[in-house]
């Protein structure tokens, strides 16, 4: 074909031909990039077709002027979806209920190990499981397909979980006379460990393994007879005292660095 479609070929195309599909495809490819030939094709259209196209154009323009207005932007909703998800509200209610139950246990059974102190390190893990689970999040396909899916989005939601849990735990800890510093670093350590293990087995399963393992160990030591209550308290709280905080801090830093190195393995929600 020359620089433009020959007039006979363009006229045949306007009339519904040519019968050769390859020739018609060649003309269409040329028309996509040639405004001059498109104008010539428009002039070759039959009057009824030109009238129909003109009416359609006017109808589209009129609908654009008088039709429904664009949906107004909702900054708060956009901020919420960037940092968290509506499916996490049920988890938030469950976590707050568990913390309240721990406060009541501390007040009614002061001779036993502090339930608030022992629950605090793993309190955010349920939120992480919900935030990065396609079963709990109906929008997980959209989330997984976004350019920011992966570690960045997961860290946003992790921060949202921590910002929700930390104040509740702080109030609960002060209510039972526990220093927040004793649970904050273990909380961060378990969170980083969940993300790191989640890069291999999925965040929901990692949260279940680490949180369930910690709570099982705590329960196994805490539920003893009255004569062993003091020994149980000393054993379970030995890891959560000021002397162990440097070790928790070092563990949190190391686990965070390792999680960053495995960022590519956190691209999709799981479980």
ROVEX-55145 format. One record per atom (N, C-alpha, C): x, y, z. Coordinates in pm, whole numbers, padded with zeros to 5 digits, always signed. Example, Ala and Ser with C-alpha at 12.3 -4.5 7.8 and 13.67 -1.06 7.14 Angstrom:
BEGIN
+01319-00569+00780;+01230-00450+00780;+01320-00330+00780;+01285-00225+00708;+01367-00106+00714;+01290+00003+00787;
This chain:
BEGIN
+00085-00119+00000;+00000+00000+00000;+00088+00124+00000;+00043+00229-00072;+00117+00354-00078;+00100+00429+00053;+00143+00559+00054;+00135+00640+00176;-00008+00654+00225;-00106+00649+00134;-00246+00656+00169;-00322+00545+00097;-00441+00517+00148;-00523+00413+00085;-00570+00464-00051;-00553+00387-00156;-00601+00429-00289;-00752+00455-00286;-00798+00556-00362;-00941+00588-00361;-01032+00470-00392;-00999+00384-00492;-01090+00270-00517;-01100+00176-00398;-00986+00149-00332;-00988+00059-00217;-01064+00120-00101;-01047+00252-00080;-01119+00318+00028;-01269+00321+00000;-01308+00343-00126;-01450+00342-00161;-01510+00204-00142;-01434+00101-00179;-01484-00036-00159;-01499-00067-00010;-01405-00018+00070;-01414-00040+00215;-01536+00031+00273;-01564+00153+00225;-01680+00227+00274;-01810+00159+00235;-01809+00087+00122;-01929+00019+00075;-01948-00118+00138;-01855-00158+00224;-01869-00287+00291;-01770-00390+00248;-01682-00358+00156;-01580-00451+00109;-01445-00411+00165;-01336-00463+00116;-01331-00573+00020;-01362-00708+00085;-01387-00807-00001;-01420-00939+00052;-01299-01008+00114;-01180-00966+00073;-01057-01025+00127;-01032-00968+00267;-01036-01056+00367;-01017-01010+00506;-00880-00949+00528;-00778-01004+00462;-00642-00950+00479;-00634-00808+00426;-00697-00781+00312;-00696-00646+00258;-00772-00550+00347;-00886-00595+00399;-00964-00509+00489;-00885-00479+00616;-00814-00580+00667;-00734-00560+00788;-00622-00460+00762;-00560-00466+00645;-00453-00372+00610;-00506-00229+00605;-00625-00211+00549;-00684-00078+00542;-00715-00026+00682;-00769-00112+00768;-00805-00070+00904;-00681-00031+00984;-00573-00104+00967;-00449-00070+01037;-00400+00066+00991;-00409+00093+00861;-00365+00223+00810;-00455+00335+00862;-00585+00310+00869;-00679+00413+00914;-00655+00452+01061;-00606+00357+01140;-00580+00387+01281;-00476+00497+01298;-00383+00508+01204;-00277+00607+01219;-00278+00718+01117;-00380+00725+01033;-00383+00826+00927;-00512+00906+00936;-00503+01029+00984;-00622+01113+00999;-00678+01154+00863;-00589+01173+00764;-00635+01217+00632;-00725+01111+00568;-00683+00985+00576;-00765+00878+00518;-00895+00859+00596;-00891+00884+00726;-01016+00875+00802;-01113+00982+00758;-01062+01103+00731;-01150+01210+00682;-01209+01174+00545;-01125+01118+00458;-01175+01076+00328;-01280+00967+00341;-01260+00876+00434;-01358+00770+00456;-01490+00827+00503;-01485+00931+00589;-01608+00994+00635;-01685+01059+00521;-01611+01115+00425;-01678+01178+00310;-01743+01074+00219;-01689+00952+00221;-01743+00847+00136;-01864+00777+00196;-01891+00801+00325;-02005+00735+00389;-02135+00783+00327;-02233+00694+00320;-02364+00728+00263;-02432+00831+00352;-02515+00919+00293;-02584+01022+00373;-02660+00968+00495;-02734+00856+00483;-02802+00806+00605;-02705+00771+00717;-02590+00714+00681;-02492+00679+00783;-02433+00803+00847;-02402+00907+00765;-02349+01031+00822;-02450+01096+00914;-02578+01091+00876;-02681+01148+00963;-02691+01071+01094;-02681+00936+01085;-02688+00854+01206;-02570+00883+01299;-02451+00895+01240;-02333+00925+01323;-02343+01064+01384;-02397+01161+01308;-02414+01295+01363;-02513+01297+01479;-02622+01223+01463;-02720+01216+01573;-02661+01150+01696;-02583+01043+01675;-02521+00975+01789;-02423+01068+01860;-02346+01145+01784;-02251+01238+01846;-02324+01343+01928;-02432+01399+01873;-02507+01500+01948;-02570+01441+02074;-02619+01317+02064;-02679+01254+02182;-02576+01231+02291;-02455+01190+02251;-02349+01168+02351;-02309+01299+02418;-02294+01405+02339;-02257+01534+02397;-02366+01586+02489;-02492+01569+02451;-02602+01615+02536;-02607+01536+02666;-02584+01406+02657;-02584+01324+02779;-02468+01363+02869;-02354+01399+02809;-02240+01441+02890;-02268+01573+02962;-02348+01660+02899;-02380+01789+02962;-02487+01777+03070;-02586+01692+03045;-02703+01688+03135;-02713+01561+03218;-02623+01465+03194;-02632+01338+03265;-02588+01347+03409;-02582+01233+03477;-02540+01231+03618;-02401+01289+03637;-02383+01363+03743;-02253+01421+03773;-02160+01315+03830;-02030+01333+03813;-01935+01236+03872;-01953+01225+04022;-01929+01106+04072;-01939+01083+04217;-01835+01167+04288;-01874+01245+04387;-01776+01329+04457;-01673+01245+04531;-01554+01297+04537;-01447+01227+04608;-01473+01228+04758;-01436+01119+04819;-01451+01107+04964;-01314+01083+05025;-01248+01190+05067;-01110+01174+05116;-01098+01075+05232;-01194+01078+05325;-01186+00990+05440;-01195+00844+05397;-01285+00814+05302;-01299+00677+05255;-01173+00632+05181;-01119+00721+05099;-00996+00687+05027;-00882+00662+05126;-00871+00743+05229;-00766+00724+05330;-00786+00591+05401;-00910+00558+05434;-00938+00434+05506;-00897+00313+05422;-00930+00312+05293;-00901+00198+05209;-00751+00187+05179;-00679+00299+05186;-00535+00291+05165;-00464+00229+05284;-00519+00248+05403;-00450+00205+05523;-00511+00081+05588;-00636+00053+05561;-00699-00061+05627;-00815-00108+05541;-00904-00189+05599;-01016-00244+05525;-01134-00261+05620;-01255-00251+05563;-01374-00262+05647;-01384-00398+05716;-01327-00501+05655;-01335-00634+05714;-01261-00643+05847;-01177-00542+05878;-01100-00546+06002;-01179-00495+06122;-01298-00439+06099;-01376-00388+06211;-01416-00499+06307;-01456-00614+06252;-01494-00727+06338;-01374-00773+06420;-01255-00776+06355;-01136-00814+06431;-01109-00714+06543;-01126-00585+06517;-01099-00483+06618;-01189-00504+06739;-01317-00533+06714;-01410-00557+06825;-01368-00680+06905;-01325-00786+06835;-01282-00908+06904;-01158-00884+06988;-01061-00810+06933;-00938-00783+07007;-00965-00699+07131;-01047-00596+07118;-01080-00513+07233;-01152-00594+07340;-01237-00685+07297;-01307-00772+07394;-01209-00862+07467;-01111-00917+07394;-01011-01003+07458;-00927-00925+07558;-00892-00803+07524;-00812-00721+07616;-00893-00686+07740;-01022-00655+07722;-01107-00627+07837;-01119-00750+07927;-01131-00868+07867;-01136-00990+07947;-01006-01010+08025;-00893-00975+07962;-00764-00987+08031;-00757-00892+08150;-00810-00771+08134;-00813-00676+08246;-00896-00732+08362;-01011-00788+08330;-01097-00845+08435;-01028-00961+08505;-00955-01044+08430;-00882-01154+08492;-00774-01102+08587;-00703-00997+08544;-00599-00940+08631;-00657-00886+08761;-00773-00823+08751;-00833-00763+08871;-00890-00870+08965;-00945-00976+08910;-01009-01078+08992;-00912-01185+09041;-00801-01203+08971;-00704-01306+09011;-00565-01244+09014;-00540-01154+09107;-00411-01085+09111;-00293-01177+09141;-00320-01294+09200;-00210-01385+09233;-00158-01460+09110;-00236-01460+09001;-00195-01528+08878;-00111-01434+08792;-00038-01489+08695;+00038-01403+08602;-00054-01303+08532;-00003-01187+08501;-00083-01082+08440;-00130-01124+08301;-00262-01137+08284;-00318-01175+08154;-00295-01065+08050;-00301-00940+08093;-00277-00829+08000;-00135-00833+07948;-00041-00852+08036;+00100-00853+07997;+00131-00970+07904;+00067-01084+07930;+00095-01203+07850;+00020-01202+07716;-00094-01134+07710;-00169-01126+07585;-00112-01019+07492;-00054-00915+07548;-00013-00798+07469;+00082-00831+07354;+00184-00918+07371;+00277-00940+07259;+00211-00993+07132;+00102-01068+07147;+00041-01130+07028;-00096-01068+06995;-00135-00962+07064;-00265-00901+07039;-00283-00853+06895;-00180-00799+06827;-00202-00750+06689;-00206-00861+06584;-00170-00984+06619;-00152-01086+06516;-00282-01123+06446;-00392-01124+06520;-00520-01154+06456;-00554-01048+06352;-00522-00922+06381;-00546-00815+06285;-00462-00831+06160;-00337-00875+06175;-00253-00899+06058;-00309-01010+05972;-00359-01115+06038;-00416-01227+05962;-00536-01183+05880;-00620-01100+05939;-00739-01053+05868;-00700-00955+05758;-00605-00868+05785;-00567-00765+05688;-00504-00823+05563;-00446-00941+05570;-00376-00997+05455;-00428-01135+05421;-00561-01155+05435;-00623-01283+05402;-00731-01261+05298;-00727-01337+05188;-00829-01319+05084;-00963-01374+05127;-00965-01462+05227;-01094-01514+05276;-01166-01410+05360;-01092-01330+05432;-01154-01229+05517;-01175-01097+05444;-01100-01074+05336;-01106-00947+05265;-01170-00968+05129;-01293-00921+05106;-01359-00942+04976;-01293-00867+04861;-01206-00770+04892;-01140-00691+04787;-00999-00738+04758;-00969-00862+04796;-00829-00904+04788;-00778-00910+04645;-00865-00940+04545;-00818-00945+04406;-00774-00807+04359;-00850-00705+04397;-00813-00568+04361;-00684-00530+04431;-00672-00567+04558;-00554-00534+04636;-00430-00600+04575;-00443-00728+04541;-00328-00801+04487;-00285-00749+04351;-00378-00688+04277;-00346-00640+04144;-00294-00498+04139;-00289-00428+04251;-00242-00290+04250;-00090-00285+04245;-00040-00171+04200;+00105-00156+04189;+00173-00156+04326;+00100-00116+04430;+00160-00108+04563;+00133-00233+04646;+00078-00335+04585;+00056-00458+04661;+00190-00517+04703;+00190-00583+04816;+00314-00640+04866;+00353-00578+04998;+00483-00563+05018;+00533-00520+05148;+00483-00382+05185;+00477-00288+05088;+00435-00152+05122;+00292-00150+05176;+00201-00216+05106;+00062-00219+05152;+00050-00296+05282;+00124-00405+05295;+00119-00484+05418;+00170-00402+05536;+00275-00322+05515;+00326-00238+05623;+00226-00129+05661;+00154-00076+05562;+00050+00022+05593;-00055-00039+05686;-00099-00157+05650;-00203-00221+05730;-00148-00267+05865;-00022-00308+05868;+00039-00344+05996;+00044-00222+06088;+00083-00107+06033;+00086+00014+06114;-00053+00051+06163;-00154+00034+06076;-00292+00064+06118;-00334-00027+06232;-00296-00154+06225;-00329-00248+06332;-00262-00207+06462;-00134-00173+06454;-00061-00134+06575;-00116-00005+06635;-00153+00091+06549;-00209+00217+06601;-00343+00196+06669;-00414+00093+06630;-00541+00063+06695;-00520-00016+06825;-00429-00113+06822;-00411-00201+06937;-00330-00133+07048;-00226-00061+07012;-00135-00006+07113;-00206+00084+07214;-00290+00180+07174;-00358+00263+07275;-00449+00182+07369;-00517+00082+07312;-00605-00001+07395;-00522-00079+07497;-00410-00134+07452;-00323-00207+07544;-00262-00114+07648;-00227+00009+07607;-00170+00104+07703;-00269+00136+07814;-00393+00160+07776;-00496+00188+07877;-00516+00067+07967;-00522-00052+07907;-00541-00174+07986;-00423-00197+08080;-00300-00175+08029;-00183-00194+08114;-00180-00097+08231;-00212+00029+08206;-00215+00126+08315;-00324+00095+08415;-00435+00037+08367;-00546+00003+08457;-00508-00106+08556;-00414-00193+08517;-00372-00301+08608;-00231-00278+08660;-00177-00158+08636;-00047-00123+08693;+00071-00185+08622;+00061-00204+08489;+00171-00263+08413;+00235-00157+08324;+00367-00154+08321;+00441-00059+08241;+00428-00095+08093;+00382-00002+08007;+00369-00034+07864;+00500-00076+07798;+00612-00030+07852;+00740-00066+07791;+00766-00216+07797;+00702-00286+07891;+00725-00429+07905;+00660-00511+07795;+00559-00457+07728;+00494-00534+07623;+00513-00473+07483;+00556-00347+07474;+00566-00283+07343;+00670-00350+07255;+00792-00370+07306;+00896-00432+07225;+00863-00578+07191;+00815-00660+07286;+00771-00795+07246;+00661-00792+07141;+00572-00694+07150;+00465-00681+07051;+00523-00656+06912;+00619-00565+06902;+00683-00535+06774;+00762-00656+06723;+00823-00729+06814;+00900-00847+06775;+00811-00954+06715;+00699-00983+06780;+00607-01082+06728;+00546-01036+06595;+00523-00907+06580;+00469-00855+06454;+00569-00877+06341;+00696-00842+06365;+00799-00862+06262;+00818-01009+06232;+00812-01093+06334;+00828-01237+06312;+00713-01293+06229;+00593-01240+06249;+00478-01285+06170;+00495-01247+06024;+00543-01127+05997;+00565-01085+05858;+00674-01170+05793;+00779-01197+05867;+00889-01276+05810;+00843-01419+05781;+00780-01483+05879;+00731-01619+05856;+00620-01619+05751;+00541-01511+05747;+00435-01502+05649;+00486-01494+05507;+00609-01448+05487;+00665-01444+05352;+00690-01584+05298;+00686-01683+05386;+00709-01822+05343;+00581-01905+05347;+00500-01888+05453;+00382-01974+05468;+00252-01895+05460;+00258-01763+05442;+00137-01682+05441;+00116-01616+05577;+00077-01490+05575;+00062-01415+05700;-00044-01475+05791;-00162-01516+05741;-00262-01574+05833;-00211-01698+05907;-00144-01788+05834;-00092-01908+05899;+00020-01873+05995;+00106-01779+05958;+00214-01738+06047;+00158-01678+06176;+00055-01595+06165;-00006-01536+06284;-00067-01643+06373;-00130-01744+06311;-00190-01852+06389;-00083-01934+06461;+00028-01962+06392;+00135-02043+06453;+00202-01970+06569;+00241-01844+06545;+00313-01771+06649;+00220-01732+06764;+00103-01678+06731;+00010-01641+06838;-00039-01760+06915;-00076-01867+06844;-00123-01987+06913;-00013-02052+06995;+00110-02052+06943;+00220-02110+07019;+00248-02035+07148;+00248-01901+07139;+00272-01820+07259;+00162-01841+07362;+00038-01834+07320;-00074-01848+07414;-00079-01988+07473;-00045-02089+07394;-00043-02226+07446;+00065-02243+07552;+00182-02185+07525;+00290-02194+07624;+00253-02120+07752;+00191-02002+07736;+00149-01925+07854;+00047-02003+07935;-00052-02062+07865;-00156-02136+07936;-00098-02259+08005;-00004-02325+07942;+00054-02446+08000;+00127-02416+08131;+00188-02299+08139;+00262-02264+08261;+00172-02199+08364;+00072-02123+08319;-00008-02043+08411;-00113-02124+08486;-00172-02222+08419;-00280-02296+08483;-00221-02406+08569;-00178-02369+08688;-00121-02462+08784;-00199-02452+08914;-00164-02531+09007;-00229-02526+09137;-00193-02400+09213;-00268-02374+09321;-00245-02253+09400;-00106-02249+09459;-00053-02365+09496;+00079-02366+09559;+00190-02328+09461;+00161-02344+09333;+00263-02312+09232;+00236-02179+09163;+00141-02100+09212;+00104-01977+09143;+00221-01880+09135;+00295-01865+09244;+00407-01771+09244;+00515-01814+09146;+00543-01946+09144;+00645-01996+09052;+00601-01981+08907;+00472-02003+08882;+00420-01987+08746;+00430-01842+08701;+00395-01749+08791;+00402-01608+08757;+00545-01568+08724;+00640-01616+08806;+00780-01581+08781;+00830-01640+08649;+00783-01761+08617;+00828-01826+08495;+00773-01757+08370;+00643-01729+08371;+00580-01673+08252;+00619-01528+08228;+00648-01455+08334;+00682-01315+08318;+00833-01291+08312;+00912-01399+08314;+01056-01382+08312;+01104-01320+08182;+01033-01347+08072;+01071-01292+07943;+01023-01150+07924;+00935-01102+08010;+00876-00969+07995;+00912-00883+08115;+01038-00853+08127;+01087-00769+08236;+01192-00674+08180;+01224-00568+08250;+01317-00468+08195;+01449-00523+08147;+01501-00625+08214;+01631-00678+08174;+01631-00745+08038;+01516-00791+07994;+01509-00860+07865;+01474-00767+07748;+01446-00641+07776;+01404-00550+07669;+01510-00529+07561;+01640-00519+07594;+01740-00508+07486;+01737-00627+07390;+01716-00747+07444;+01709-00865+07358;+01587-00859+07267;+01473-00815+07321;+01353-00801+07238;+01375-00696+07129;+01440-00586+07164;+01466-00480+07065;+01557-00531+06954;+01663-00603+06989;+01754-00657+06888;+01682-00756+06798;+01599-00840+06857;+01523-00936+06777;+01428-00866+06680;+01364-00759+06727;+01272-00685+06640;+01345-00624+06522;+01464-00568+06544;+01541-00507+06436;+01584-00613+06335;+01638-00724+06383;+01685-00829+06293;+01570-00886+06210;+01458-00913+06274;+01343-00968+06202;+01288-00869+06100;+01289-00741+06132;+01242-00640+06037;+01331-00633+05914;+01461-00639+05934;+01555-00637+05821;+01535-00760+05733;+01520-00876+05794;+01499-00999+05717;+01367-00994+05639;+01265-00935+05700;+01137-00922+05631;+01150-00833+05509;+01226-00724+05521;+01248-00635+05407;+01319-00706+05294;+01413-00794+05327;+01485-00868+05224;+01396-00968+05152;+01288-01008+05216;+01196-01104+05153;+01068-01034+05106;+01079-00908+05073;+00961-00830+05035;+00890-00888+04914;+00964-00943+04818;+00903-00995+04695;+00813-01116+04722;+00829-01179+04837;+00748-01295+04870;+00618-01258+04942;+00591-01128+04954;+00469-01080+05019;+00382-01007+04921;+00376-01055+04796;+00303-00984+04692;+00154-01006+04698;+00107-01121+04748;-00034-01154+04739;-00088-01195+04874;-00215-01162+04903;-00280-01216+05022;-00286-01367+05012;-00298-01431+05127;-00303-01577+05131;-00412-01621+05225;-00440-01751+05215;-00530-01815+05310;-00662-01753+05326;
